[in-house]
């Protein structure tokens, strides 16, 4: 039986236009490339692109 959380990693999504960050998890086995997604930035009050940043762990 598979262990809970196996293959998943905690990642940080960093805004391309400000210092805001989101924290989430992703499955590295099914999505090995870096994630890029448009999300709401509350500091700018609009949607901007967020890119996966390098983990400091």
N, C-alpha and C positions, 0 to 999 in steps of 0.2 A: 504494500500500500504506500502511496506517495505521502511525503510529509507535507504539512501545511506550510505554505510560503516558499516551497522549493522552486527555484527557477525565477522567482520574483525578486526585484531589487527596489530599494527606495531611491528615488531620483528627485532632483531639484530642477524646476522649470524657471528660468530667469528671463525677465522681460528684455526685449531688444531695445526699448526706448527709455526705461527707468530702472530703478534699483529694486523693484518689487519681485518677489519670488513666490512660487507655489510649490508645495511638496506633495508627492504622490508616489505610487508604485507602478511598475510595469513588468511584464513578463519578458525577460531577456531572451528566452528560447524562441518565442514567436516573433519578437521585434528586436533583432540585434542592433539595428542602426539607431542613431540618435533621433529623439522625438522632437518634432516642431509642430506647434498647435497655436491657433488664435484663441486668446482668452481675454476676459475683461481685466483691465488694469485700473484699480481704484485710485491710484495717485494721479493718473492722467484722465480718468473718467471716460475711457473709450476702449475698444478692443484693439489689441496689438498682438504681434507674434511673440511667442514664448519658445525658447530653445532649451533643450536639456543641457545643463552645465555639468562640468566635471565634479565628481563627488570628492569631498575632502576627507572621506573615511579611508 
